[in-house]
Amino acid sequence: MTTLVQPARTATWRPTLDHAQQALLFVTVVLAASLFLQRFAIPAGAKPVNIVGPIGLGIAAVGVLRGTLTFSRIRLPLFLLLCALAMLGMAYRQILPGRFQTATVLPSLLQFLILSSFATLSFARPVPEREFMRRVTGLLSVVAAAGIAQFVVQFVGLGLFSFRGIVPAFLLFEDGYNLQIPAGIGSALKSNGFFLLEPSIFSQVMAFGLILELLVLRRIQVLALFAAGLMLSMAGTGWIVLAAFVISSAFSMGRRGILISILTLALVGLLAGGALVFAPDAAASFSSRLDEIVRPGTSGHLRFITPFWLLDDVMTAEPSAALLGIGGGGSERLVRSYDYTVNTPVKIAIDYGFPALAAYVALLAAGRKTVTQRATVLPGLVLLLFTGGYQQFAPMLFPVLLVMSVANLKADGGPAP
C-alpha cells in the first residue's frame, strides 16, 4: 500500500499591525497630509478643492471598514442633529427667502457637513497617550524645523514662501492666502512654516504643538523648537491659542494644571524678553499691532470685530435668521458699507441659525477624554472657531479634531476614560 505524502505548505509570513499601530498609522497619514499637503488642490471647476479633505475622509473610510475606527455614540447623534437643522433651514429659505434673498449654496452646505462628519469618528480601542502625543508632536516638529529654516535661509537669498512657479497653478490652493508678509526686519518675510499657507496658521500650529508638549512629554529641545517657530511666525493668533490653554489648564487640571500654566507664562515671558533683547525691531513691529482690534481697517479689527457687526446687522434685519439662518454661504455674499470677514461661529449662526451653532460646538467638544485631552478643548475650540474660518478647511480642522475628540486615549498605566 502506497502512502501519499502531501508536500508541506510553506507558511508565508505577513507582518501585521496591532490596533494601536493601525490607529497611529491613521494619525500619521491624516496629520502628514494636513501639514505637508495643505497648499495643494484637486481641480474642480471654478473653485478648487483642498486635497486634504478627500485624503482624510478616504483614509477614515478605510479605518472604519478595517475596524480601526468606529463612530462615537455621543457625537454621531449630534452630527445628525446638525444635518437636520441645516437641511431644515435650507428648506425654509427655499419657501421664504427672507429679506436677504440668499438661498442656500448647496456645495457650501455639503462641504460643511461632509468635513464636519470627521468629528463623529473615534478609535475603536484606546491607544496609549504618550505614543499618540509622540507621533503628533514628531510631525509638528518637522513643520517647526522647516519654518525656522525658511526664515533663516532667506537672508542668504534662498527664500521660498510660495510654490507658485514650481508647482502648476491648477494644482495649488494658495489663492486668497497671505503667504508673504513683511516681518519688519529689512526686507525679511514672516515664516509661514514652508508647508503651510500663512504665518498665522504656522503660529497656531506651533502654539498647539507647545501645548501638547507641555502637557505630556515636556522635552526641552522640542519645546525650544516650537517656541522658535512661534516667534518667527510673528503672528498673534498663536498667542491667543496659548492664552486659552493657560486658562484651561489652570481650571481643569488642578494643581498640576496650575503648575503647567505657570510654566507656560514663564516661557512666554522668556520669549518676549528674548525678542526685546535680540530682535528689537521685530518686537516693536509685533507690539505695534496690539491695538489693531480697535483700529478699523487692520487685520485684527477685520478678524475679531467686523464678524460681530455683521451678526448684529443680520439679526436686526431678519430676526428669524436666529433660528434657521439665511442659507448656507449667505454670510459671505452680503453687501455691507464696511469690509468684513466671518469667523466660524458667526458664519454658522448666520447661515444656519444658533441651534445649529450649538450642535456644531457640541459636536466638536463632546465625548470621553483623558485629563490631557480635556485641557486641549478650550484652546482647540478657540483655534477652530475664532482664529480662522476652519469649519471648511480640513488641514486645520482634522488635526485639532484628531487630538481633541477622535483619539480614544488612555493615560500610561491607567484605564481608558
C-alpha positions as CSV (number, residue, x, y, z in Angstrom):
1,M,0.0,0.0,0.0
2,T,1.5,3.3,-1.1
3,T,1.1,6.3,1.2
4,L,1.0,9.6,-0.5
5,V,2.8,12.2,1.4
6,Q,1.4,15.7,0.8
7,P,4.2,18.3,0.5
8,A,4.3,20.7,3.4
9,R,3.0,24.1,2.6
10,T,5.4,26.8,3.2
11,A,4.0,29.4,5.5
12,T,4.1,32.9,4.2
13,W,4.9,35.4,7.0
14,R,2.9,38.6,6.7
15,P,3.6,41.4,9.1
16,T,0.5,42.5,10.9
17,L,-0.2,45.7,12.9
18,D,-2.0,45.6,16.2
19,H,-4.8,48.0,16.8
20,A,-2.7,50.7,18.4
21,Q,-0.3,50.6,15.4
22,Q,-3.1,50.8,12.9
23,A,-4.6,53.8,14.8
24,L,-1.2,55.6,14.9
25,L,-0.8,54.9,11.2
26,F,-4.1,56.6,10.6
27,V,-3.0,59.5,12.7
28,T,0.3,59.7,10.7
29,V,-1.3,59.7,7.3
30,V,-4.1,62.3,8.1
31,L,-1.8,64.6,10.1
32,A,1.0,64.4,7.4
33,A,-1.5,65.2,4.7
34,S,-2.9,68.1,6.7
35,L,0.5,69.6,7.4
36,F,2.5,68.9,4.3
37,L,-0.1,69.0,1.5
38,Q,-2.4,71.8,2.6
39,R,-1.1,74.0,-0.3
40,F,-2.3,71.5,-2.9
41,A,-5.7,71.3,-4.6
42,I,-7.8,69.0,-6.7
43,P,-9.0,70.9,-9.8
44,A,-12.8,71.1,-9.5
45,G,-14.2,73.7,-11.9
46,A,-14.0,77.4,-10.9
47,K,-13.2,76.7,-7.2
48,P,-10.5,74.0,-6.5
49,V,-10.9,71.6,-3.6
50,N,-8.2,71.3,-1.0
51,I,-6.6,67.9,-1.4
52,V,-6.5,67.2,2.4
53,G,-10.3,66.7,2.8
54,P,-10.6,63.8,0.3
55,I,-7.4,62.2,1.6
56,G,-8.5,62.4,5.3
57,L,-12.1,61.2,4.7
58,G,-10.8,58.4,2.4
59,I,-8.4,57.1,5.0
60,A,-11.1,57.4,7.6
61,A,-13.4,55.2,5.5
62,V,-10.7,52.6,5.2
63,G,-10.2,52.8,9.0
64,V,-13.9,52.2,9.7
65,L,-14.0,49.2,7.3
66,R,-11.0,47.7,8.9
67,G,-12.3,48.2,12.4
68,T,-9.6,50.7,13.4
69,L,-12.2,53.4,13.7
70,T,-15.7,53.5,14.9
71,F,-18.4,56.1,15.3
72,S,-18.8,57.9,18.6
73,R,-22.1,57.2,20.3
74,I,-22.1,60.7,21.7
75,R,-21.0,62.7,18.6
76,L,-22.9,60.8,15.9
77,P,-26.3,61.9,17.1
78,L,-25.0,65.5,17.4
79,F,-23.9,65.3,13.8
80,L,-27.3,64.0,12.7
81,L,-28.9,66.9,14.6
82,L,-26.6,69.4,12.9
83,C,-27.6,67.9,9.5
84,A,-31.3,68.1,10.3
85,L,-31.1,71.7,11.4
86,A,-29.1,72.7,8.3
87,M,-31.5,70.9,6.0
88,L,-34.5,72.4,7.7
89,G,-33.0,75.9,7.3
90,M,-32.4,75.2,3.6
91,A,-36.0,74.1,3.1
92,Y,-37.3,77.1,5.0
93,R,-35.3,79.5,2.9
94,Q,-36.4,77.8,-0.3
95,I,-40.0,78.6,0.6
96,L,-39.4,82.0,2.3
97,P,-36.2,83.5,1.1
98,G,-36.4,86.5,3.5
99,R,-35.0,89.9,3.3
100,F,-31.5,89.0,2.2
101,Q,-32.7,86.6,-0.7
102,T,-29.8,84.3,0.0
103,A,-30.8,80.8,-1.0
104,T,-28.5,78.0,0.3
105,V,-25.5,77.3,-1.9
106,L,-25.7,73.5,-1.9
107,P,-22.0,72.9,-2.4
108,S,-21.2,75.1,0.6
109,L,-23.6,73.2,2.8
110,L,-22.4,69.8,1.6
111,Q,-18.8,70.7,2.1
112,F,-19.5,71.9,5.6
113,L,-21.4,68.8,6.6
114,I,-19.0,66.3,4.9
115,L,-15.9,67.8,6.6
116,S,-17.8,68.0,9.9
117,S,-18.5,64.3,9.8
118,F,-14.9,63.7,10.7
119,A,-15.8,64.6,14.2
120,T,-18.0,61.6,14.5
121,L,-15.1,59.2,14.4
122,S,-13.2,57.6,17.3
123,F,-10.5,55.0,17.7
124,A,-12.2,51.6,18.2
125,R,-9.9,50.8,21.1
126,P,-7.8,53.1,23.3
127,V,-4.3,54.0,22.4
128,P,-1.5,54.9,24.9
129,E,-1.5,58.6,25.3
130,R,2.3,59.1,25.2
131,E,2.7,57.1,22.0
132,F,-0.1,59.2,20.4
133,M,1.4,62.5,21.5
134,R,4.9,61.5,20.5
135,R,3.6,60.7,17.0
136,V,1.7,64.0,16.7
137,T,4.5,66.3,18.1
138,G,7.0,64.5,15.9
139,L,5.2,65.6,12.8
140,L,4.7,69.1,14.1
141,S,8.4,69.3,14.8
142,V,9.1,68.8,11.2
143,V,7.0,71.8,10.3
144,A,8.7,73.8,13.1
145,A,12.2,72.9,11.7
146,A,11.1,73.7,8.1
147,G,9.6,77.1,9.2
148,I,12.8,78.1,11.1
149,A,15.0,77.1,8.2
150,Q,12.7,79.0,5.8
151,F,13.1,82.2,7.9
152,V,16.9,81.8,8.2
153,V,17.9,81.0,4.6
154,Q,16.0,84.0,3.2
155,F,18.9,86.1,4.5
156,V,21.3,84.3,2.0
157,G,18.9,84.7,-0.9
158,L,17.2,81.3,-0.7
159,G,13.7,82.4,0.4
160,L,10.8,80.3,-0.8
161,F,7.4,81.3,0.5
162,S,5.1,80.3,-2.3
163,F,5.1,77.2,-4.5
164,R,3.8,79.2,-7.5
165,G,6.1,78.8,-10.4
166,I,7.3,75.4,-9.1
167,V,4.0,73.6,-9.0
168,P,1.4,74.1,-11.8
169,A,-1.1,76.8,-10.7
170,F,-4.1,74.5,-11.2
171,L,-2.7,72.1,-8.5
172,L,-2.2,74.8,-5.9
173,F,-4.6,76.1,-3.1
174,E,-2.6,79.3,-2.5
175,D,-5.1,81.9,-3.9
176,G,-6.5,84.2,-1.3
177,Y,-3.9,83.4,1.4
178,N,-1.3,85.8,2.8
179,L,1.8,83.7,2.2
180,Q,4.3,86.6,2.1
181,I,4.0,89.2,4.9
182,P,6.9,91.6,5.8
183,A,8.5,90.8,9.1
184,G,9.5,94.4,9.9
185,I,13.2,93.4,9.7
186,G,14.6,95.0,6.5
187,S,13.1,93.0,3.5
188,A,12.6,89.8,5.5
189,L,9.3,88.0,5.5
190,K,7.5,86.2,8.3
191,S,7.9,82.5,8.3
192,N,4.8,80.6,7.1
193,G,6.2,77.2,8.0
194,F,7.2,76.4,4.4
195,F,4.5,73.8,4.0
196,L,1.7,75.9,5.5
197,L,-0.4,78.7,3.9
198,E,0.1,81.6,6.2
199,P,2.2,82.9,9.1
200,S,-0.9,82.9,11.2
201,I,-1.5,79.2,10.5
202,F,2.1,78.5,11.4
203,S,1.7,80.3,14.7
204,Q,-1.4,78.4,15.6
205,V,0.2,75.0,14.7
206,M,3.3,76.0,16.8
207,A,1.1,77.0,19.7
208,F,-0.8,73.8,19.6
209,G,2.5,71.8,19.5
210,L,3.7,73.7,22.5
211,I,0.5,72.8,24.4
212,L,0.8,69.1,23.6
213,E,4.5,69.0,24.5
214,L,3.9,70.9,27.8
215,L,1.1,68.5,28.7
216,V,2.8,65.2,28.2
217,L,6.4,64.8,27.1
218,R,8.0,68.2,28.1
219,R,11.2,67.7,26.2
220,I,13.3,70.8,26.3
221,Q,14.6,70.6,22.8
222,V,11.1,70.1,21.3
223,L,9.7,73.0,23.4
224,A,12.5,75.2,22.1
225,L,11.7,74.2,18.5
226,F,8.0,75.1,18.9
227,A,8.8,78.3,20.7
228,A,11.2,79.4,18.0
229,G,8.7,78.6,15.3
230,L,6.0,80.6,17.1
231,M,8.3,83.6,17.4
232,L,9.4,83.5,13.8
233,S,5.8,83.4,12.6
234,M,5.4,86.8,14.1
235,A,1.6,86.3,14.2
236,G,-0.8,87.0,17.1
237,T,-3.3,84.2,16.7
238,G,-1.0,81.5,18.1
239,W,-0.6,83.6,21.3
240,I,-4.4,83.7,21.6
241,V,-4.5,79.9,21.5
242,L,-1.7,79.7,24.1
243,A,-3.6,82.1,26.3
244,A,-6.7,79.9,26.1
245,F,-4.6,77.0,27.2
246,V,-3.3,78.8,30.3
247,I,-6.8,79.4,31.4
248,S,-8.0,75.9,30.5
249,S,-5.1,74.1,32.3
250,A,-5.4,76.2,35.4
251,F,-9.1,75.4,35.9
252,S,-9.3,71.9,34.5
253,M,-6.3,70.1,35.8
254,G,-6.0,71.0,39.5
255,R,-2.6,71.6,41.0
256,R,-0.8,70.1,38.0
257,G,-2.6,72.4,35.7
258,I,-1.7,75.5,37.7
259,L,2.0,74.5,37.6
260,I,1.7,74.0,33.8
261,S,0.1,77.4,33.5
262,I,2.9,79.0,35.5
263,L,5.4,77.2,33.3
264,T,3.7,78.4,30.1
265,L,3.6,82.0,31.4
266,A,7.3,81.8,32.3
267,L,8.0,80.5,28.8
268,V,6.0,83.4,27.2
269,G,7.9,85.9,29.4
270,L,11.2,84.4,28.4
271,L,10.3,84.6,24.7
272,A,9.1,88.2,25.0
273,G,12.3,89.2,26.8
274,G,14.5,87.4,24.3
275,A,12.7,89.2,21.5
276,L,13.2,92.6,23.1
277,V,16.9,92.0,23.6
278,F,17.9,90.1,20.4
279,A,15.3,91.3,17.9
280,P,14.0,94.7,19.0
281,D,12.8,95.7,15.5
282,A,10.7,92.6,15.2
283,A,9.4,93.0,18.8
284,A,8.5,96.7,18.0
285,S,6.7,95.6,14.8
286,F,4.7,93.0,16.7
287,S,3.8,95.2,19.7
288,S,2.6,97.9,17.3
289,R,-0.2,95.6,16.3
290,L,-1.5,95.0,19.8
291,D,-4.2,97.7,19.4
292,E,-5.3,96.5,16.0
293,I,-8.6,95.2,17.4
294,V,-9.8,98.8,17.9
295,R,-8.4,100.2,14.7
296,P,-10.8,99.8,11.7
297,G,-9.1,98.6,8.5
298,T,-6.5,96.5,10.3
299,S,-6.4,92.7,10.2
300,G,-7.2,92.3,13.9
301,H,-10.2,94.5,13.6
302,L,-11.3,92.7,10.4
303,R,-10.9,89.3,12.0
304,F,-12.3,89.9,15.5
305,I,-14.7,92.8,15.3
306,T,-16.4,93.0,11.9
307,P,-17.9,89.5,12.2
308,F,-20.0,90.6,15.1
309,W,-21.0,93.8,13.3
310,L,-22.4,91.6,10.6
311,L,-24.1,89.3,13.0
312,D,-25.9,92.3,14.6
313,D,-26.9,93.7,11.2
314,V,-28.4,90.3,10.1
315,M,-30.2,89.5,13.3
316,T,-31.7,93.0,13.5
317,A,-32.9,93.0,9.9
318,E,-34.1,89.3,9.8
319,P,-34.9,88.0,13.4
320,S,-36.0,84.6,12.0
321,A,-32.3,84.0,11.0
322,A,-31.5,83.4,14.7
323,L,-33.5,80.1,14.4
324,L,-32.9,78.9,10.9
325,G,-30.2,81.2,9.3
326,I,-30.3,82.9,5.9
327,G,-29.0,79.9,3.9
328,G,-25.6,78.2,3.5
329,G,-22.9,80.5,2.2
330,G,-25.2,83.5,2.7
331,S,-22.9,85.2,5.2
332,E,-20.2,85.6,2.6
333,R,-22.4,87.2,-0.1
334,L,-23.9,90.1,1.8
335,V,-23.2,93.7,0.7
336,R,-22.3,96.0,3.6
337,S,-21.0,99.5,3.9
338,Y,-17.8,98.1,5.5
339,D,-15.4,95.3,4.7
340,Y,-15.9,92.3,6.9
341,T,-14.9,88.7,7.4
342,V,-16.7,85.9,9.2
343,N,-15.3,83.6,11.8
344,T,-16.7,80.1,12.3
345,P,-19.4,80.8,15.0
346,V,-20.7,83.9,13.2
347,K,-20.8,82.1,9.8
348,I,-22.7,79.1,11.2
349,A,-25.1,81.3,13.2
350,I,-25.9,83.5,10.2
351,D,-26.0,80.7,7.6
352,Y,-27.9,78.0,9.7
353,G,-29.0,79.6,12.9
354,F,-28.0,79.5,16.6
355,P,-29.4,76.0,17.3
356,A,-27.1,74.6,14.5
357,L,-24.2,76.5,16.0
358,A,-24.9,75.0,19.4
359,A,-25.0,71.5,17.8
360,Y,-21.7,72.2,16.0
361,V,-19.8,73.3,19.1
362,A,-21.1,70.3,21.0
363,L,-20.1,68.0,18.1
364,L,-16.5,69.3,18.3
365,A,-16.1,69.1,22.1
366,A,-18.3,66.2,23.3
367,G,-17.1,62.8,24.2
368,R,-15.0,61.0,26.8
369,K,-11.5,62.4,27.2
370,T,-8.4,61.9,29.3
371,V,-7.3,64.8,31.6
372,T,-4.8,65.8,29.0
373,Q,-7.4,65.9,26.2
374,R,-9.8,68.0,28.4
375,A,-7.0,70.6,28.7
376,T,-6.9,70.9,24.9
377,V,-10.6,71.5,24.4
378,L,-10.7,75.3,25.1
379,P,-7.5,76.1,23.1
380,G,-8.7,73.8,20.3
381,L,-12.1,75.4,20.2
382,V,-10.6,78.9,20.2
383,L,-8.3,77.8,17.3
384,L,-11.1,76.4,15.2
385,L,-13.8,78.9,16.0
386,F,-12.0,82.3,16.2
387,T,-8.5,82.3,14.7
388,G,-9.7,81.4,11.2
389,G,-12.7,80.1,9.2
390,Y,-11.7,76.5,9.6
391,Q,-15.1,74.8,9.5
392,Q,-14.5,74.1,5.8
393,F,-10.7,73.9,5.9
394,A,-9.7,70.3,6.5
395,P,-5.9,71.0,7.0
396,M,-6.7,72.7,10.3
397,L,-10.0,71.0,11.2
398,F,-8.7,67.4,11.0
399,P,-5.5,67.8,13.2
400,V,-7.3,69.6,16.0
401,L,-10.2,67.1,16.0
402,L,-7.7,64.2,16.0
403,V,-6.2,65.4,19.3
404,M,-9.3,66.8,20.9
405,S,-12.0,64.2,20.0
406,V,-11.2,61.4,17.6
407,A,-8.3,60.0,19.6
408,N,-9.5,57.5,22.2
409,L,-6.6,57.6,24.6
410,K,-5.6,56.0,27.9
411,A,-3.0,57.6,30.2
412,D,0.0,55.4,30.7
413,G,-0.6,52.9,33.3
414,G,-4.3,53.8,33.6
415,P,-7.6,52.7,32.0
416,A,-9.2,54.5,29.1
417,P,-11.5,57.3,30.1
